[in-house]
Amino acid sequence: LLNQTEEHDVQIKEELTLRIAILAEKFADNLIWYIDVVVRLVSNAGDYITEEIWHRIIQIITGFGDEPNIPIQQYAANKLFSALSVPNVHENLVKIGAYVLAEYSKYIIDQPGKDPNKIFETLHRHWTNCGSNAKSMLLNAYVKLATQFDELKFEIQTLFEVNSQHWDPDIQQRAVEYQQLLKDDPNGTMDRVRKHALEPIPTYSEEIQANNILLRKMYAIKKQKGESNDPTLKYQEEKQ
């Protein structure tokens, strides 16, 4: 199925991509295999990766329940770092990579060639080729990296200052707010704001794990097409 995503048949790619994302989660023997599959999927068929798909990928990497799966988060950070180390990648891969490296690069910075400066460079090399949504996620990643690694703070503050004049109002607003967030504050007020605003993302609830947004998306597609015999329809209707 992954090989088929390299073909150019537009009519089947959207549904095929959704199916692969569902099957990868359902039949994964382990999450390392799952991450390998979805990174290849996003690389091959980035134009057909909907928000539901990449949001679900992020949920699974972040984890469910009380305790995060740190080895998986470390593996995901390594995998996304490698995937973004080439010149041209789809911006949906940049979105996932921005989230993962902002949250979990702390698990790989001691590895050769993966120091904080290299992680920032690996993300920022894709800035020019990204649209506004991906740039917004990159800005989110930059401010988190700047608060974790002091050696990045000045360069990222300068980047925010430049983008405080950006033509896109959302990027401009984020840049201005993040620039203020990184300023030194002798009273300690901003430290408390930073700690609250930029705290690590917690794991998701087990209820979210069970309520797969991709199955709901497939259900909507099949319902619209009137394919009443599709097992996805029967499965979702039984749950409802």
FENBEL-V442236 format. One record per pair of residues at least 6 apart in sequence whose ideal C-beta (glycine too) atoms are under 8 Angstrom apart, sorted by sequence separation. I is the first residue (numbers start at 1). J is the second residue. D is the distance in Angstrom with one decimal. If there is no record, write none. Layout:
i=(I;I)
j=(J;J)
d=(D;D)
//
This chain:
i=(7;28;62;63;83;108;109;146;147;166;184;185;227;42;109;145;146;165;183;4;5;41;126;127;130;163;164;222;25;28;63;84;105;163;166;181;24;63;83;84;109;142;146;180;222;223;5;42;61;62;105;108;127;145;146;163;164;222;4;5;42;61;126;163;164;181;182;24;80;84;143;162;181;219;24;83;105;124;142;161;218;219;1;5;42;61;123;160;164;80;81;159;160;181;20;21;24;80;84;142;143;181;215;219;1;2;101;123;124;142;160;161;1;38;123;160;21;80;81;215;216;20;80;101;139;215;1;101;120;157;160;77;17;76;77;81;139;98;120;157;34;35;97;119;156;73;77;81;17;76;77;16;31;94;116;153;73;74;77;78;17;25;73;77;13;16;17;18;21;94;116;120;139;74;78;81;116;135;13;14;73;74;117;136;140;2;13;18;21;25;91;116;117;120;124;136;139;143;147;5;14;17;21;78;94;98;116;120;132;135;139;142;146;35;70;85;89;2;6;31;54;58;81;84;87;91;95;99;102;132;136;143;2;5;57;61;84;91;95;98;102;132;139;143;5;32;35;39;43;91;94;98;101;102;105;109;31;35;39;49;54;58;62;81;84;88;99;103;2;54;58;84;91;92;95;98;99;102;106;5;32;36;46;47;49;61;91;94;98;102;105;31;35;39;46;94;101;46;43;46;43;46;147;42;42;43;42;147;39;42;144;143;103;103;68;67;66;65;62;64;62;63;64;65;62;63;64;65;62;64;64;65;59;64;59;59;56;56;55;56;52;53;52;52;52;50;25;25;22;22;21;22;18;22;18;19;18;15;18;15)
j=(13;34;68;69;89;114;115;152;153;172;190;191;233;49;116;152;153;172;190;12;13;49;134;135;138;171;172;230;34;37;72;93;114;172;175;190;34;73;93;94;119;152;156;190;232;233;16;53;72;73;116;119;138;156;157;174;175;233;16;17;54;73;138;175;176;193;194;37;93;97;156;175;194;232;38;97;119;138;156;175;232;233;16;20;57;76;138;175;179;96;97;175;176;197;37;38;41;97;101;159;160;198;232;236;19;20;119;141;142;160;178;179;20;57;142;179;41;100;101;235;236;41;101;122;160;236;23;123;142;179;182;100;41;100;101;105;163;123;145;182;60;61;123;145;182;100;104;108;45;104;105;45;60;123;145;182;103;104;107;108;48;56;104;108;45;48;49;50;53;126;148;152;171;107;111;114;149;168;47;48;107;108;151;170;174;37;48;53;56;60;126;151;152;155;159;171;174;178;182;41;50;53;57;114;130;134;152;156;168;171;175;178;182;72;107;122;126;40;44;69;92;96;119;122;125;129;133;137;140;170;174;181;41;44;96;100;123;130;134;137;141;171;178;182;45;72;75;79;83;131;134;138;141;142;145;149;72;76;80;90;95;99;103;122;125;129;140;144;44;96;100;126;133;134;137;140;141;144;148;48;75;79;89;90;92;104;134;137;141;145;148;75;79;83;90;138;145;91;89;92;90;93;194;90;92;93;93;198;93;96;198;198;200;201;203;203;203;203;201;203;202;203;204;205;203;204;205;206;204;206;208;209;204;209;208;209;212;213;213;214;213;214;214;216;217;217;212;214;212;214;214;215;214;218;217;218;218;218;221;221)
d=(7.8;4.0;7.1;5.0;6.6;4.9;5.9;5.2;8.0;4.5;7.7;6.4;7.0;5.3;5.9;5.4;4.8;6.9;6.4;7.6;6.6;7.4;7.7;6.5;6.8;5.8;6.2;4.6;6.5;7.6;7.3;6.9;7.7;6.7;6.3;6.9;5.5;7.5;6.1;6.8;7.0;7.9;4.2;7.9;5.4;6.6;6.5;8.0;6.7;7.7;7.3;7.9;6.1;6.8;7.1;7.9;4.6;5.1;6.1;6.3;7.0;6.3;7.6;3.7;4.8;6.8;7.9;4.4;7.7;4.7;7.1;7.8;5.8;5.8;5.9;6.7;4.9;7.2;4.8;7.6;4.8;6.3;6.6;7.1;7.6;4.7;6.1;4.5;6.2;6.5;7.6;7.9;7.6;6.7;7.4;6.7;7.3;4.1;7.9;6.6;7.8;7.6;6.7;4.1;7.2;6.5;5.7;6.0;7.8;7.6;5.2;6.0;5.1;5.1;7.6;4.0;6.6;4.7;6.5;7.1;7.0;5.6;6.1;7.6;7.6;6.1;7.4;6.2;7.3;6.3;7.2;5.6;6.6;5.2;6.0;7.6;7.3;6.0;5.9;5.3;6.8;7.1;6.7;6.9;7.2;7.7;4.2;6.6;4.7;6.5;5.6;7.8;6.9;7.6;6.7;6.4;7.3;6.6;5.7;5.6;4.2;7.3;4.3;4.9;5.9;7.9;6.5;7.3;4.8;4.8;7.6;5.4;6.8;3.9;7.6;6.2;3.8;7.6;7.9;4.8;6.2;6.3;6.5;5.9;7.5;7.0;4.8;6.7;6.8;6.7;7.4;5.9;6.8;7.3;7.8;6.3;4.7;4.3;7.3;6.5;8.0;7.0;7.6;7.9;5.7;7.4;5.5;7.4;5.1;5.6;6.4;7.4;5.7;7.3;6.7;5.7;6.5;5.8;5.3;6.9;5.5;6.4;6.8;5.2;7.3;7.2;7.2;6.6;6.6;6.4;6.0;6.3;6.4;4.2;5.9;6.2;6.7;4.7;5.3;4.4;3.7;6.3;6.3;6.8;4.1;7.1;6.2;5.6;6.6;6.0;5.0;5.1;6.3;8.0;7.1;7.7;4.7;5.3;7.1;7.5;6.0;5.5;7.5;6.0;7.8;7.0;7.8;7.3;6.6;5.5;7.6;6.7;7.8;7.8;4.9;6.8;7.0;4.1;6.4;7.8;5.6;7.1;7.8;7.2;4.4;7.9;4.1;7.5;4.0;6.0;7.8;7.8;5.5;5.4;2.6;7.0;7.7;7.2;6.8;4.7;6.8;6.2;5.9;6.4;5.4;6.1;4.8;5.4;7.4;6.6;5.6;6.6;6.3;5.8;5.3;7.2;7.1;6.0;5.8;5.8;8.0;4.3;5.0;7.8;5.9;7.1;6.8;5.4;6.1;5.3;6.7;7.6;5.3;3.9;6.5;7.7;7.1;5.8;6.8;5.5;4.8;6.5;5.8;8.0;4.9;7.0;7.2;7.4;7.3;4.9;5.5;6.4;6.3;6.4;6.2;7.3;5.8;7.9;7.4;6.4)
//
